[in-house]
């Protein structure tokens, strides 16, 4: 039987949504619901308005529009990669999202190719929609959570353990590293403790903290033949290493994602352990893999 998880998500990532932002969002949401029937020219009574589902439909439409927009994500990634190119830490990069499943192709110094798949807040099913391309010397997922009300501590663990870990084992789709970093990092709604210690750089009039890097196993965890594979080291993942160096990062910004797999009767189980500086910071229990393992 799978063991109960022992998880303290507060340690999985340094930042989190500020209590002040949470309070403002909750207060505004209550005010918005109260005022909803009086907004617009629908001509319905309060009771008819709620029965018609107009409010819920409008919220879903707005959510869909926000989720579909990639302009802010592309802009942030392009700015960061452009900085690396100008400083000579990478050779070149191209946006490839219009014609491929992935979003950016980066040529590292030395000629290796790093492929970037841009994702949102990691707690949605879209996190597992990716295919590692054949030309990737390294494959990196870059999480840009554009929702100011989302909590990175929840999203990070959900993405790493529940979604990415499961897909890596079941579908044999290796991920080398995860970058968690976007334009909201260090802002008033998502304060970053790295900036409080004077780290980061000034870019386009904004103080940018170093990225959070999560290094994944070098090979696919397999319950029979590769139960606890070793994790990449930072210097072995060229793009991650370049970002840490360029933006004033250090060992505290790098977390190892150890994924173990085992058989428990007919079931495949996995265990995820996050380590930083050699110390365990978050650990799950053994969790049954719900999807079929190939």
KOLZAMAR-471913 format. One record per residue: residue number from 1; x, z, y of N, C-alpha, C, CB in turn; residue in three letters. Coordinates in steps of 0.1 Angstrom, whole numbers, plus 2048, in hexadecimal, padded with zeros to 3 digits. Glycine has a CB too. Example, Ala and Ser with C-alpha at 12.3 -4.5 7.8 and 13.67 -1.06 7.14 Angstrom:
% KOLZAMAR-471913
   nr  n_u  n_w  n_v  ca_u  ca_w  ca_v  c_u  c_w  c_v  cb_u  cb_w  cb_v  rest
    1  884  84E  7C7   87B   84E   7D3  884  84E  7DF   871   85A   7D3   Ala
    2  880  847  7EA   889   847   7F5  881  84F  800   88D   839   7FA   Ser
% end
This chain:
% KOLZAMAR-471913
   nr  n_u  n_w  n_v  ca_u  ca_w  ca_v  c_u  c_w  c_v  cb_u  cb_w  cb_v  rest
    1  808  800  7F4   800   800   800  809  800  80C   7F6   80C   800   Unk
    2  805  7F8  816   80D   7F7   823  80C  805  82A   807   7ED   82C   Unk
    3  817  809  830   818   816   837  813  815  845   826   81B   837   Unk
    4  80E  820  84A   808   820   857  814  81E  861   802   82E   85A   Unk
    5  811  816  86C   81A   812   876  81E  81E  87F   816   807   87E   Unk
    6  82B  820  882   82F   82A   88B  835  823  898   83A   833   884   Unk
    7  82C  821  8A1   830   818   8AC  82F  81F  8BA   827   80B   8AC   Unk
    8  839  81F  8C2   839   823   8D0  83C  817  8D8   843   82F   8D2   Unk
    9  831  810  8DC   833   803   8E3  83A  805  8F1   826   7FD   8E5   Unk
   10  83A  811  8F6   840   813   904  84E  811  904   83D   822   908   Unk
   11  855  811  8F8   863   80E   8F8  867  800  8F5   86A   817   8ED   Unk
   12  85D  7F8  8F2   860   7EA   8EE  865  7E1  8F9   853   7E4   8E8   Unk
   13  862  7E5  905   866   7DD   911  867  7E6  91D   85D   7D0   913   Unk
   14  871  7E4  925   872   7EE   930  867  7EF  93A   87F   7EB   938   Unk
   15  861  7E3  93D   856   7E3   947  849  7E5  942   857   7D5   94F   Unk
   16  83F  7E6  94B   831   7E7   947  828  7E6  953   82E   7F5   940   Unk
   17  81B  7E4  951   813   7E3   95D  812  7F1  964   804   7DF   958   Unk
   18  812  7F1  971   812   7FD   978  805  804  978   817   7FB   987   Unk
   19  804  811  978   7F7   818   978  7EE  815  984   7F9   827   978   Unk
   20  7F5  812  98F   7EE   80E   99B  7E7  801  999   7F7   80E   9A7   Unk
   21  7EE  7F7  993   7E8   7EA   991  7DC  7EB  987   7F2   7E1   98B   Unk
   22  7DD  7F3  97C   7D3   7F5   973  7C6  7FB  97A   7D7   7FF   967   Unk
   23  7C8  805  982   7BD   80B   989  7B6  802  993   7C2   818   991   Unk
   24  7BE  7F9  99A   7B8   7F0   9A3  7B0  7E5  99B   7C3   7E9   9AB   Unk
   25  7B5  7E1  990   7AE   7D7   988  7A1  7DC  983   7B7   7D2   97C   Unk
   26  7A1  7E9  97D   795   7EF   978  78B  7F1  983   799   7FC   971   Unk
   27  78F  7F5  98E   786   7F8   999  77F  7EB  99E   78C   7FF   9A5   Unk
   28  788  7E0  99F   783   7D3   9A3  779  7CD  999   78E   7CA   9A6   Unk
   29  77C  7CF  98C   774   7CA   982  766  7D0  983   77A   7CC   974   Unk
   30  765  7DD  985   759   7E4   986  751  7DF  992   75B   7F3   987   Unk
   31  758  7DD  99D   751   7D8   9A9  74C  7CA  9A8   75A   7D9   9B5   Unk
   32  754  7C2  9A0   750   7B4   99E  743  7B3  996   75B   7AC   998   Unk
   33  743  7BB  98B   737   7BB   982  72B  7C0  98A   739   7C4   976   Unk
   34  72C  7CA  992   721   7CF   99A  71C  7C4  9A4   725   7DC   9A2   Unk
   35  725  7BD  9AA   721   7B3   9B4  71D  7A5  9AE   72C   7B1   9BE   Unk
   36  720  7A3  9A1   71F   796   99C  711  78F  99E   721   796   98D   Unk
   37  706  796  99C   6F9   78F   99E  6F6  78A  9AC   6EE   798   999   Unk
   38  6FD  790  9B6   6FB   78C   9C4  705  782  9C9   6FC   798   9CC   Unk
   39  70E  77D  9C0   717   773   9C4  712  765  9C0   725   775   9BD   Unk
   40  713  75C  9CA   70F   74E   9C7  701  74B  9CA   712   74B   9B9   Unk
   41  6FC  73F  9C7   6EF   73B   9CA  6E7  737  9BE   6EF   72F   9D4   Unk
   42  6E8  73F  9B3   6E1   73C   9A6  6D2  73E  9A7   6E7   745   99B   Unk
   43  6CD  747  9B0   6BF   749   9B2  6B8  751  9A7   6B9   73C   9B3   Unk
   44  6C0  758  99F   6BA   760   994  6B9  76F  998   6C2   75E   988   Unk
   45  6AF  775  992   6AF   784   993  6BA  78A  98B   6A1   789   98E   Unk
   46  6BD  797  98E   6C8   79D   987  6C7  79C  978   6C8   7AC   98B   Unk
   47  6BB  79F  973   6B9   79F   964  6BB  791  95F   6AB   7A4   961   Unk
   48  6B5  787  966   6B7   779   961  6C5  774  962   6AE   76F   96A   Unk
   49  6CC  779  96C   6DB   775   96E  6E3  77A  962   6E0   77C   97B   Unk
   50  6E1  786  95E   6E9   78B   952  6E5  785  945   6E8   79A   951   Unk
   51  6D8  782  944   6D3   77C   937  6D8  76E  936   6C4   77C   937   Unk
   52  6DA  767  942   6DF   759   942  6ED  758  93E   6DC   753   94F   Unk
   53  6F5  762  93E   703   762   93A  70C  75B  945   704   75B   92D   Unk
   54  707  75A  951   70F   753   95B  71C  75A  95E   707   752   968   Unk
   55  71C  768  95F   728   76F   962  733  76D  957   725   77E   964   Unk
   56  72F  76F  94B   738   76E   940  73E  760  93F   732   772   933   Unk
   57  735  756  941   73A   748   941  744  745  94C   72E   73E   942   Unk
   58  741  74A  958   74A   748   963  758  74E  961   744   74E   970   Unk
   59  757  75B  95B   764   761   958  76C  759  94E   761   770   952   Unk
   60  766  754  943   76D   74C   939  772  73F  93F   763   749   92D   Unk
   61  76B  739  948   76F   72D   94F  77C  730  957   765   727   958   Unk
   62  77C  73B  95E   788   73E   966  794  741  95D   785   74B   96F   Unk
   63  791  749  952   79C   74C   948  7A2  73F  942   797   755   93D   Unk
   64  799  736  93F   79E   729   939  7A6  721  943   792   721   935   Unk
   65  7A2  721  950   7AA   71A   95A  7B8  720  95C   7A2   71A   967   Unk
   66  7B8  72D  95C   7C5   734   95E  7CE  732  952   7C3   743   960   Unk
   67  7C8  732  946   7D0   730   93A  7D6  722  939   7C8   734   92D   Unk
   68  7CE  719  93E   7D2   70B   93D  7DD  707  946   7C7   702   93E   Unk
   69  7DF  70F  951   7E9   70B   95B  7F7  70F  957   7E5   712   968   Unk
   70  800  705  957   80E   707   954  817  706  960   812   6FD   949   Unk
   71  812  703  96B   81A   701   977  823  70C  97B   812   6FD   983   Unk
   72  81E  718  97B   826   724   97E  831  727  974   81D   730   980   Unk
   73  82C  725  967   836   727   95C  841  71D  95D   82F   726   94E   Unk
   74  83E  710  95E   848   706   95F  852  708  96B   842   6F8   960   Unk
   75  84C  70D  976   854   70F   982  85E  71A  980   84B   712   98E   Unk
   76  85A  725  97A   863   730   978  86E  72D  96F   85B   73D   973   Unk
   77  86A  726  963   875   723   95A  87E  719  960   86E   71D   94D   Unk
   78  879  70F  967   881   705   96D  88B  70B  977   879   6FA   974   Unk
   79  886  715  97F   88F   71B   989  89A  723  982   887   725   991   Unk
   80  897  72A  977   8A1   731   970  8AB  728  969   89A   73B   966   Unk
   81  8A6  71E  963   8B0   714   95C  8B8  70D  967   8A8   70A   954   Unk
   82  8B2  70A  972   8B9   703   97D  8C4  70C  982   8B0   700   988   Unk
   83  8C2  719  983   8CD   722   987  8D8  722  97D   8C7   730   988   Unk
   84  8D5  722  970   8DF   721   965  8E7  714  966   8D9   722   957   Unk
   85  8E0  709  969   8E8   6FC   96A  8F1  6FC  976   8DD   6F1   96C   Unk
   86  8EC  701  982   8F4   702   98E  901  70A  98C   8EC   707   99A   Unk
   87  8FF  715  984   90B   71E   982  914  719  977   906   72C   97F   Unk
   88  910  70E  970   918   709   965  917  710  958   926   70A   969   Unk
   89  90C  718  956   90A   71F   94A  903  717  93F   903   72C   94C   Unk
   90  8FC  70C  944   8F7   702   93B  8FA  6F4  940   8E7   704   939   Unk
   91  8F9  6EA  938   8FD   6DD   93C  8F1  6D6  942   901   6D4   930   Unk
   92  8E5  6D7  93C   8D9   6D0   942  8CD  6D5  93B   8DA   6C0   940   Unk
   93  8C1  6D1  941   8B4   6D5   93B  8AA  6CB  93F   8B0   6E3   93F   Unk
   94  89F  6C9  936   894   6C0   939  887  6C7  935   896   6B3   932   Unk
   95  87D  6C4  93D   86F   6C8   939  86A  6BE  92F   866   6C9   945   Unk
   96  866  6C2  923   861   6B9   919  853  6BC  914   86A   6BA   90D   Unk
   97  84C  6C5  91B   83F   6CA   917  834  6BF  917   83B   6D5   91F   Unk
   98  836  6B5  91F   82B   6AB   91F  82A  6A3  912   82E   6A1   92B   Unk
   99  835  6A1  90B   834   699   8FF  838  6A0  8F2   83E   68E   901   Unk
  100  83C  6AD  8F3   840   6B4   8E7  839  6C1  8E7   84F   6B6   8E6   Unk
  101  839  6C8  8DB   833   6D5   8DA  83B  6E0  8E2   832   6D9   8CB   Unk
  102  848  6DE  8E3   850   6E7   8EA  850  6E3  8F9   85E   6E8   8E5   Unk
  103  857  6EB  902   856   6E9   910  863  6E5  917   851   6F5   917   Unk
  104  86E  6EB  913   87B   6E7   919  885  6E5  90F   87F   6F2   923   Unk
  105  88E  6DB  912   89A   6D9   90A  8A6  6DC  913   89A   6CB   904   Unk
  106  8AF  6E5  90E   8BA   6E9   916  8C7  6E5  90E   8BA   6F8   919   Unk
  107  8D0  6DE  915   8DD   6DB   90F  8E7  6E5  914   8E2   6CC   914   Unk
  108  8EC  6ED  90A   8F5   6F8   90D  903  6F2  90E   8F5   702   902   Unk
  109  90C  6FA  915   91A   6F6   916  91F  6F6  908   922   700   91F   Unk
  110  925  6EA  904   92A   6E8   8F7  921  6DF  8EF   92B   6F6   8EF   Unk
  111  915  6DB  8F5   90D   6D1   8EF  901  6D5  8E6   915   6C8   8E7   Unk
  112  901  6E2  8E3   8F5   6E7   8DB  8E8  6E6  8E3   8F8   6F5   8D6   Unk
  113  8DD  6E4  8DB   8D0   6E3   8E2  8C8  6EF  8DF   8C9   6D6   8DC   Unk
  114  8C3  6F5  8EA   8BA   700   8EA  8AC  6FB  8EE   8BE   70C   8F3   Unk
  115  8A2  6FE  8E5   894   6FA   8E8  88C  706  8EC   88E   6F3   8DB   Unk
  116  884  704  8F7   87C   70F   8FC  86D  70C  8FA   87F   712   90B   Unk
  117  866  715  8F4   858   715   8F3  852  71F  8FD   853   717   8E4   Unk
  118  84B  71B  907   845   724   911  838  72A  90C   843   71E   91E   Unk
  119  836  737  90C   82A   73D   908  825  747  913   82C   745   8FB   Unk
  120  819  74C  912   813   755   91B  817  764  918   804   754   91C   Unk
  121  80C  76C  916   80E   77B   915  811  77F  907   802   782   91A   Unk
  122  812  777  8FD   816   77A   8EF  80B  780  8E7   822   782   8F0   Unk
  123  800  786  8ED   7F6   78C   8E4  7EB  783  8E0   7F0   798   8EC   Unk
  124  7EC  776  8E3   7E2   76C   8DF  7E7  764  8D3   7DE   764   8EA   Unk
  125  7DD  75D  8CD   7E1   755   8C1  7E9  749  8C5   7D4   750   8BB   Unk
  126  7EA  745  8D2   7F2   73A   8D6  801  73D  8D3   7F0   736   8E4   Unk
  127  804  749  8D2   812   74D   8D0  818  747  8C3   814   75C   8CF   Unk
  128  80F  745  8B9   814   740   8AD  813  731  8AC   80C   746   8A1   Unk
  129  80F  72A  8B7   80D   71B   8B6  81B  716  8BB   801   717   8BF   Unk
  130  823  713  8B2   830   70D   8B5  836  707  8A8   83A   717   8BB   Unk
  131  83F  6FD  8AA   846   6F7   89F  855  6F6  8A4   840   6E9   89B   Unk
  132  85E  6FB  89C   86C   6FA   8A0  870  6EB  89E   875   704   898   Unk
  133  875  6E4  8A8   879   6D6   8A7  886  6D5  89F   87A   6D0   8B4   Unk
  134  888  6CA  899   893   6C7   890  8A0  6C7  898   892   6BA   889   Unk
  135  8A0  6C4  8A5   8AC   6C3   8AD  8B1  6D0  8B3   8AB   6B8   8B7   Unk
  136  8A9  6DB  8B0   8AC   6E8   8B7  8B8  6EF  8B0   8A0   6F1   8B7   Unk
  137  8C3  6F0  8B7   8CE   6F9   8B2  8C9  708  8B4   8DB   6F7   8BA   Unk
  138  8C1  70A  8BE   8BB   717   8BF  8AD  715  8C5   8C4   721   8C8   Unk
  139  8A4  71E  8C1   896   71D   8C5  892  72A  8CB   88C   719   8B9   Unk
  140  88D  729  8D8   88A   735   8E0  87C  734  8E5   894   736   8EB   Unk
  141  875  73F  8E3   867   741   8E9  869  749  8F6   85D   748   8E0   Unk
  142  863  744  901   864   74A   90E  856  74E  912   86A   740   919   Unk
  143  854  75B  913   846   761   916  846  763  925   844   76E   90F   Unk
  144  83C  75C  92B   839   75E   93A  82A  763  93B   83B   750   942   Unk
  145  829  76F  93D   81B   775   93E  816  775  94C   81B   784   938   Unk
  146  80D  76B  94F   809   769   95D  7FD  772  960   805   75B   95F   Unk
  147  7F8  77A  957   7ED   783   959  7F2  790  95F   7E5   786   94D   Unk
  148  7F0  793  96C   7F5   79F   972  7F0  7AC  96C   7F3   79F   981   Unk
  149  7E4  7AB  965   7DE   7B6   95F  7E2  7B9  951   7CF   7B5   960   Unk
  150  7EB  7B0  94B   7EF   7B2   93D  7FA  7BC  93D   7F4   7A5   937   Unk
  151  7FB  7C3  932   805   7CE   930  810  7C8  926   800   7DB   92A   Unk
  152  81C  7C6  92B   827   7C0   923  82A  7C8  917   834   7BF   92B   Unk
  153  828  7D5  917   82B   7DE   90C  822  7DB  900   82A   7ED   910   Unk
  154  815  7D8  903   80C   7D4   8F8  80F  7C6  8F4   7FE   7D6   8FD   Unk
  155  811  7BD  8FD   812   7AF   8FA  81F  7AC  8F2   812   7A7   907   Unk
  156  829  7B3  8F5   836   7B0   8EF  835  7B4  8E0   841   7B9   8F5   Unk
  157  830  7C0  8DD   830   7C4   8CF  826  7BB  8C7   82C   7D2   8CD   Unk
  158  81B  7B8  8CD   811   7AF   8C6  817  7A2  8C3   804   7AD   8CF   Unk
  159  81E  79C  8CC   824   78F   8CA  82F  78F  8C0   82A   78A   8D7   Unk
  160  838  799  8C1   844   79A   8B8  840  79D  8A9   84E   7A4   8BD   Unk
  161  838  7A8  8A8   835   7AD   89A  829  7A5  894   832   7BC   89A   Unk
  162  81E  7A5  89B   812   7A0   895  812  791  894   806   7A4   89D   Unk
  163  817  78A  89E   816   77B   89E  823  774  89A   812   777   8AC   Unk
  164  82E  776  8A1   83A   76F   89E  840  773  891   844   771   8A9   Unk
  165  840  780  88E   846   784   881  83E  77F  876   846   793   881   Unk
  166  831  77F  877   829   779   86C  82B  76A  86A   81A   77C   86E   Unk
  167  82C  763  875   82D   754   874  83B  751  86E   82B   74E   881   Unk
  168  845  758  872   853   755   86E  854  756  85F   85D   75F   875   Unk
  169  84E  761  859   84E   763   84B  845  759  843   84A   771   847   Unk
  170  839  758  848   82F   750   841  832  741  841   821   752   846   Unk
  171  836  73C  84D   837   72D   84F  846  729  850   830   729   85C   Unk
  172  84F  732  84F   85D   72E   84F  861  727  85C   860   725   843   Unk
  173  85B  72B  867   85F   726   874  867  730  87C   851   722   87C   Unk
  174  874  72E  87B   87E   737   881  87D  737  890   88B   735   87C   Unk
  175  87E  743  896   880   745   8A4  88D  74C  8A6   874   74C   8AB   Unk
  176  896  748  8AF   8A3   74E   8B1  8A2  759  8BB   8AD   744   8B5   Unk
  177  89A  757  8C6   89A   762   8D0  88D  760  8D8   8A6   760   8DA   Unk
  178  889  76B  8DE   87D   76C   8E6  882  771  8F4   872   775   8E1   Unk
  179  87E  76A  8FF   881   76E   90C  873  772  913   887   762   915   Unk
  180  873  77E  918   867   783   91F  86B  785  92D   862   791   919   Unk
  181  865  77C  936   86A   77B   944  862  771  94C   879   777   944   Unk
  182  85C  776  957   854   76D   95F  854  771  96E   846   76C   95A   Unk
  183  84D  76A  976   84D   76C   984  847  77A  989   846   761   98B   Unk
  184  83F  780  980   839   78D   983  843  799  980   82D   78F   97B   Unk
  185  84E  796  979   857   7A1   975  85E  7A6  982   862   79B   96C   Unk
  186  85D  7B3  984   863   7BA   98F  85A  7BA  99C   86F   7B3   993   Unk
  187  84E  7B4  99B   844   7B5   9A5  83D  7C2  9A6   83A   7AA   9A4   Unk
  188  834  7C4  9B0   82D   7D1   9B2  824  7D5  9A6   825   7D1   9BE   Unk
  189  81E  7CB  99F   816   7CE   994  81D  7D0  987   80C   7C3   992   Unk
  190  829  7CC  986   831   7CD   97A  840  7D1  97E   831   7BF   972   Unk
  191  841  7DD  983   84F   7E1   987  859  7E1  97C   84E   7EF   98D   Unk
  192  865  7DD  97F   870   7DC   975  87A  7E7  978   876   7CE   975   Unk
  193  87D  7F0  96E   887   7FA   970  895  7F4  972   887   804   965   Unk
  194  897  7E8  96E   8A4   7E2   970  8A8  7E0  97F   8A5   7D4   969   Unk
  195  89D  7DC  987   89F   7DB   995  8A2  7E8  99C   893   7D4   99B   Unk
  196  89C  7F3  997   89E   800   99D  8AC  805  99B   895   80A   996   Unk
  197  8B4  7FF  992   8C2   803   990  8CB  7F9  997   8C5   804   981   Unk
  198  8C5  7F0  99E   8CE   7E6   9A6  8D2  7DA  99F   8DA   7ED   9AB   Unk
  199  8CC  7D7  993   8D0   7CB   98B  8C7  7C0  98F   8CF   7CE   97C   Unk
  200  8CB  7B4  98B   8C3   7A8   98E  8CA  7A0  99A   8B5   7AB   992   Unk
  201  8C4  795  99D   8CA   78C   9A8  8BE  788  9B1   8D1   780   9A2   Unk
  202  8C2  784  9BD   8B9   77E   9C7  8B8  76F  9C5   8BE   782   9D6   Unk
  203  8AB  76A  9C4   8A9   75C   9C1  89C  758  9C8   8A9   759   9B2   Unk
  204  89E  74E  9D1   892   749   9D8  88A  754  9E0   888   742   9CF   Unk
  205  892  75D  9E5   88C   768   9ED  886  773  9E5   882   763   9F6   Unk
  206  888  773  9D8   882   77D   9CF  88D  784  9C7   877   777   9C7   Unk
  207  88C  791  9C5   895   798   9BC  891  795  9AD   896   7A7   9BF   Unk
  208  899  78F  9A5   896   78C   998  89E  795  98E   89A   77D   994   Unk
  209  897  79D  986   89E   7A5   97C  8A3  79D  971   895   7B0   977   Unk
  210  8AD  7A2  969   8B2   79B   95D  8A6  79A  953   8BE   7A3   957   Unk
  211  8A7  790  94A   89C   78E   940  89D  798  935   89C   780   93B   Unk
  212  892  79A  92E   892   7A2   922  893  798  916   884   7AA   920   Unk
  213  89E  79A  90E   8A1   791   903  89E  798  8F6   8B0   78D   904   Unk
  214  898  791  8ED   895   796   8DF  89B  78D  8D5   886   798   8DD   Unk
  215  8A5  791  8CE   8AC   789   8C4  8A6  78B  8B6   8BB   78D   8C4   Unk
  216  8A3  77F  8AF   89C   77F   8A3  8A6  77D  897   891   774   8A3   Unk
  217  8A1  77E  88B   8AA   77C   87F  8B0  76E  87F   8A2   77E   872   Unk
  218  8BC  76D  87A   8C3   761   879  8BD  757  86E   8D2   763   875   Unk
  219  8B7  75D  864   8B0   755   859  8A2  75B  857   8B9   756   84C   Unk
  220  89A  753  84F   88D   757   84D  88C  763  843   885   74B   847   Unk
  221  885  76E  847   883   779   83D  87B  774  832   87C   785   844   Unk
  222  87F  777  826   878   773   81A  876  780  810   87F   768   812   Unk
  223  86A  782  80B   868   78E   804  870  78F  7F6   85A   790   801   Unk
  224  875  783  7F2   87C   783   7E5  88B  781  7E6   876   778   7DC   Unk
  225  88E  778  7F0   89C   773   7F0  8A4  777  7FD   89D   765   7EF   Unk
  226  89D  77C  807   8A4   77F   814  89C  78A  81B   8A5   772   81D   Unk
  227  89C  796  816   893   7A0   81A  896  7A6  828   893   7AB   810   Unk
  228  8A2  7A6  82C   8A6   7AC   839  8B1  7A4  83F   8AA   7BB   837   Unk
  229  8AE  798  844   8B9   790   84A  8BF  796  857   8B3   782   84D   Unk
  230  8CB  793  859   8D2   797   865  8CC  790  872   8E1   794   864   Unk
  231  8CE  797  87D   8C9   792   88A  8D4  78B  892   8C3   79E   892   Unk
  232  8D0  781  89A   8DA   77B   8A2  8E0  785  8AC   8D3   76F   8AA   Unk
  233  8EC  782  8B0   8F3   789   8BB  8F1  781  8C8   902   78C   8B8   Unk
  234  8F2  788  8D3   8EF   781   8E0  8F8  775  8E2   8F0   78B   8EB   Unk
  235  905  776  8DF   90E   76C   8E2  90C  75F  8D9   91C   770   8E0   Unk
  236  904  761  8CF   901   756   8C6  8F5  74E  8CA   8FF   75B   8B8   Unk
  237  8ED  753  8D3   8E1   74B   8D9  8E4  748  8E7   8D4   754   8D8   Unk
  238  8E9  73B  8E9   8EF   737   8F5  8E6  738  901   8F2   729   8F4   Unk
  239  8D9  735  901   8D0   736   90C  8CE  744  910   8C3   72F   90A   Unk
  240  8CB  74D  907   8C9   75B   909  8D6  761  910   8C6   762   8FD   Unk
  241  8E1  75E  90A   8EE   763   90F  8F0  75F  91E   8FA   75F   907   Unk
  242  8EE  752  921   8F0   74D   92E  8E6  754  938   8ED   73E   92F   Unk
  243  8DA  756  934   8D0   75D   93D  8D5  76B  940   8C2   75D   937   Unk
  244  8D9  772  936   8DD   780   938  8E9  781  941   8E1   787   92B   Unk
  245  8F3  778  93F   8FF   778   948  8FC  774  956   909   76E   942   Unk
  246  8F3  76A  958   8F0   765   965  8E8  76F  96E   8E9   758   964   Unk
  247  8DF  776  967   8D6   77E   96F  8D9  78D  96E   8C8   77C   96A   Unk
  248  8E6  790  96B   8EA   79E   96C  8E5  7A7  961   8E7   7A4   979   Unk
  249  8E3  7A1  955   8DE   7A9   94A  8E9  7B0  943   8D7   7A1   940   Unk
  250  8E5  7B9  93A   8EF   7C0   932  8E9  7C4  924   8F4   7CE   939   Unk
  251  8EF  7CC  91C   8EB   7CF   90F  8DD  7D5  90E   8F5   7D8   908   Unk
  252  8D9  7DC  919   8CC   7E3   91A  8C1  7D9  91A   8CC   7EC   926   Unk
  253  8C4  7CC  91E   8B9   7C2   91F  8B7  7BA  912   8BD   7B8   92A   Unk
  254  8BF  7BE  908   8BF   7B6   8FB  8BA  7BF  8F0   8CD   7B0   8F8   Unk
  255  8B0  7BA  8E9   8AA   7C2   8DE  8AA  7B9  8D1   89B   7C5   8E1   Unk
  256  8AE  7BF  8C6   8AF   7B9   8B9  8A1  7BA  8B2   8BA   7BE   8B1   Unk
  257  89C  7AF  8AD   88F   7B0   8A5  893  7AE  897   885   7A5   8AA   Unk
  258  892  7B9  88F   895   7B9   881  888  7B7  879   89D   7C6   87C   Unk
  259  887  7AD  871   87B   7AA   86A  87E  7AB  85B   874   79D   86E   Unk
  260  878  7B4  854   87A   7B5   845  86D  7B0  83E   87D   7C3   841   Unk
  261  86F  7AB  832   864   7A7   82A  866  7AC  81B   863   797   82A   Unk
  262  85B  7AF  815   85B   7B4   807  84E  7B0  800   85E   7C3   807   Unk
  263  84F  7B1  7F3   843   7AF   7EB  83D  7BD  7E7   846   7A7   7DE   Unk
  264  830  7BF  7E8   82A   7CB   7E4  81E  7C6  7DB   824   7D3   7F0   Unk
  265  821  7C6  7CE   818   7C0   7C5  817  7B1  7C7   80A   7C6   7C5   Unk
  266  80B  7AC  7CA   80A   79D   7CD  80A  79B  7DC   7FC   799   7C7   Unk
  267  80C  7A5  7E4   80B   7A4   7F2  819  7A3  7F9   803   7AF   7F9   Unk
  268  81A  79B  803   826   79B   80B  825  7A5  817   829   78C   811   Unk
  269  82E  7AD  819   82E   7B7   824  83A  7B5  82D   82D   7C5   81F   Unk
  270  839  7B8  839   844   7B7   843  845  7C4  84B   842   7AB   84C   Unk
  271  851  7C6  850   854   7D1   859  85C  7CC  864   85B   7DC   851   Unk
  272  859  7D1  870   860   7CD   87C  867  7D9  883   857   7C6   886   Unk
  273  873  7D8  886   87B   7E2   88D  882  7DD  899   885   7E9   883   Unk
  274  880  7E3  8A4   887   7DF   8B0  892  7E8  8B3   87D   7DE   8BD   Unk
  275  89E  7E3  8B5   8AA   7EB   8B8  8B0  7E7  8C5   8B4   7EA   8AC   Unk
  276  8B4  7F0  8CC   8BB   7EE   8D9  8C8  7F7  8DA   8B2   7F0   8E6   Unk
  277  8D3  7F0  8DB   8DF   7F8   8DC  8E2  7FF  8CE   8DF   802   8E7   Unk
  278  8DD  7F9  8C3   8DF   7FF   8B6  8D5  80A  8B2   8ED   805   8B6   Unk
  279  8CD  80E  8BC   8C3   819   8B9  8B5  813  8B7   8C2   823   8C5   Unk
  280  8AD  818  8AE   8A0   814   8AB  897  818  8B7   89A   819   89E   Unk
  281  890  80F  8BD   887   813   8C8  878  811  8C4   88A   80A   8D4   Unk
  282  875  808  8BB   867   807   8B6  868  802  8A8   85F   7FC   8BF   Unk
  283  85F  808  89F   85F   804   891  851  804  88C   868   80D   889   Unk
  284  84E  7FA  884   841   7F9   87E  842  7FF  870   83B   7EB   87D   Unk
  285  836  801  86A   836   804   85C  836  7F7  854   82A   80D   857   Unk
  286  835  7F7  847   834   7EB   840  825  7E6  841   837   7ED   830   Unk
  287  824  7D9  845   817   7D3   849  815  7C7  840   817   7CF   858   Unk
  288  809  7C6  83A   806   7BB   831  805  7AE  83A   7F9   7BD   82A   Unk
  289  80B  7A3  835   80B   796   83B  7FE  790  837   817   78D   837   Unk
  290  7F5  78E  841   7E8   789   83F  7E7  77A  83B   7DF   78B   84B   Unk
  291  7F1  772  841   7F1   764   83E  7F9  761  832   7F6   75C   84A   Unk
  292  7F6  756  82B   7FD   753   81F  80C  74F  821   7F6   747   817   Unk
  293  815  754  819   823   751   81B  826  746  812   82C   75E   817   Unk
  294  82D  73C  818   830   730   810  83C  732  807   833   724   819   Unk
% end
